[in-house]
Amino acid sequence: MAPPRRLLLSGIALTTAGLIGWGVAAFFPPRTSALGSRAVVNRDVQTLLARQQQGTLSSEGRLQLVERLIAISRFDQALELLATWRGEAPSTIELSLLIADLRRRSGDHSGAEQELDQVLRLHPDHLDALRLRALAQQESGRSQVAIQQIEERFKQAEAGQQATLGLLLADLQRLNGARTRARATYRDLATRFPNDAGPVLALALLEREDGNTASVQTLLAEARQRRSDNQQDPLIDQLAGRWGLDAARVRAIQPAAADTP
């Protein structure tokens, strides 16, 4: 059976809602609106469940059923289906991550961590597993454990992983009130990785939260330079608009902005 790839969206998430800042890859199925109204999704679920009971549900149908169960927050049923799925075929990392994320969403943070620890025993540098475990620990009130573990990983990581782990570390620091430490971590990352816009965007978010509008504009301008040689960048314009800034003014700030990491 093919792994549930289209149920997963991974990568750095440029949002603060439900995630740890910029650094966490989480696993989101389509919203109910993307599948139709809730009533439509419920009808789809009943049809697919009936086919499952009749033994006529295909692999694709099972994917659709899991997708729809998650979309209407019926996590327990989705977990049951995935547990059956895993019992019938060799497990994949993606399937384990999805099960862990569903456990987290249903409030079983301990179960989620156990699932992720199993993944990390075999794949100790798997970034998505590290991010998701940090999120589960953060939500369960074990933020200091998450910070300590990511900090240790960051110190030992190779350069290719340090940028991502550093962002996650700084995000955890920010969320737990250590804003000065988070700011220092973002600045350090911006210096270490001069071609990476991520630390600069994350620092801009922190400055926005602190009400430093001028700093935000300067940082967005620097992020634009890092992303596209100061050409028009839709993402930066969208962020500027969302944060109530004048995108044209951000674009007008000249290379001096690069002096502010």
N, C-alpha and C positions, 0 to 999 in steps of 0.2 A: 504494500500500500504506500502511495507517495506521501511524503511528509506534508504537514499543513502549511506550506509556505505562504499561501495567499492570505492566511489568517494573521500573519505576522508582519509588522512594520518595524524595522529596526534601524538604528542609526542615531545620531545625535538629534535630540528633539528640541527644537527652538521654541519652547513654551515653558511657562511656569505652572500651568494648571495641571494638578495631579501628578506632576513629575518633580524630580529633584533638578530644578533649574534647567540648564542647557545640557547636562551631561548624561542623562539617563535614557537609555533605549527601553521603551516599554512596548507592550504588545497589545495592539488595539484592533479589534474587528471593525467592520463598517458600523457607523451609527445606524440606529433604526431608520432614520430618514433616508439613508442611502439604499435601504432595502425595501422601502415602502412604509406605509403607516404601521403602527403597532398592531392593529387588527390584521393587516396583511401578513405581517411576520408571524403572528400567532397562528394564523391559518396554515401558513407554510410549515410551521413546527408540527402541528397536528397531522398534516398530510405525511410529512417525513417520518414521524413517530409510528404512524400506522404502517408505512412501508417497512420500517425496521421490524415491527412485530410480525409482519408477514414474511420476513426474510428476503425481501426483494430490494432492500436499500443498497445501492452501489457505493463504491468508495467515494465517488463525487457527491452522492447524496448525503453520505455521512459527514463530509466536509461542510456541506450546506447546512446540515442540522446543527453541527457545533457552532458554526458562524452565527446562526439565528438565535440559538440559545444564549450565546454570550451577548448578542445585541440587545436582548430583553432581560439581561441580568439573571438568567437562570443558570447560575454558575455550577450548582451542585449536579444538575442533570448533565451539563457539559462535561464535568469532571468524570462522571460515571461512564459516559460514552468514550472519553479519551482513555480511561483506565482499561476498558474492554479492548479498545483499539491497540493499546500498548501490549496487552496480553496476547494478542493474535499475531503480532509482527515485531521484529526487532525495534527497539526504541531508538529514536534519533535525538540529537541535542535540541532541535527545534520543538519536538513534542514535549520533552522534559521541561523546557523553558515555558511553554504554553501552560502546562499543568501547574508549574510553580506559580505562574502569574495568576491563574484562576484560584489557586489556594489563597494567595495573597488578597485577591479581591473579595473572596468570601470570608476573610477574617482569620484564616488559618495561617498566620505568619510563621509559626513554628514548622508546620508542614512544608511551607514554601521554602524555608531555609534548608530543611533537610533535603528537599529535592535538589536545590541548587548546590548544596555541599557535595552531593553525589556527582553532579556534573563537573564541579571544580576539582574533585579528586582525580578525575580522568583528564580534564582540560583546565589546568590551574590558571591559565592566562586568558580564558574566554571572557571577553569584555562584557558581553550582554549578560552573562551569568553574574559577573561581579556587580554590574549596575543594578540588576534586579534584586540581588541579595541586599545591597545597600538600601534600596527602596523599602524592602520588607522590614529591615531592621529599623529604619527611620520611622516607619509607620507604627511599629510595635513598641516604640519608646526606648529602643536600644541604639540611639544615635551615636553615642560615644564609642560603642563597639564598632559601628560602621566606619566612623572617622578613623579609628585606630587601624583597622584592617586595611582600608584604602590607603592610608598614609604609609603603611609598611610596604604595600604593593607598589606604590608610587616610587619609593626610594630604591626599590630593587628592579624596577621595570627598565626595559630598553627604551631608547629615545622614541621609537615608533609608537609605544604605548603610553609614554609619559604625558603627552598632551591630553589624551582622553581621561586618564586616571587623575591627572591634576585638576581638570575641570570638575570632575565628580567630587574630588576632595574639597575644592573651594565651594562648590554648591552646598555640600553638607555643612561646611563651616558657616556659610551664610544663613542657611535655614536654622541653625542652632544658636544663632546670636553672636557668633564670633566674626563680626563683620570686618574688623580690622585685619584679622588673620586671612579672611577670604579675599579681601582687597589685595593684600600682599601676595597671596598665591596667584591671583589672576595676573597681577603685574609681573610676577616672576615668569609665568607661562608666556605672557606677551613678549617678554625679552628673550626667552629661550627659543621661541618659535616665531620669528619675525614675519613669516609668510602665512601664518595661521590667523584668520579673523576671529576664531572662536573665543579665545580669552578676552579679546577687546570687546566683543559683543556682550560677553558675560559681565565684564566690568561696567559696560554702559548700563546694563540692567540694574546692577547694584547702585550705581550713581543715580539712576532714575528713581529707584526706591527711596533714596535719601534726599530726593528733591533737587539734585544738582543739575539743572537743565543745561547750563553752558557746557559742563563736562560731558554730558550725554551727547550733545551735538558734535563736540570735538572727537569723541571716541567713535561715533558712527562714521564720521568722515575718515578716520584712520582705518576703520574696518573696511570701508569702501575701497580704499587704496590697496589694502592687503588682498581683497577678493578679486579686484578687476582692474588694477592699474588706473584707478580713479574714473573709470567709465561708469555709465549709468548702471545701477544695480537694483533690480526690483525688490529684493529682500530688504535691503537697507531702507529704500523708500517706504516700503510697507511698515517697517518697524518705526520709522520716523513719524509716519502718519498715525499709527496706532498709539504712539506715545505723545501725540499732540504737538509734534515738532514740524517745522517747515522743511520738507525734503530738499527743496531748492537751496535753502540756506545751508543745509548739511553738505550738499554737493559743492557749494561755493567755498567751503573752508579749504584752504590750500595745504600743501605738504607739511607745513609747520605742525599740523595735527599729529603727524607721526611721532612727534616727540613725547606724546602723552600715551603711554602704554595702557 
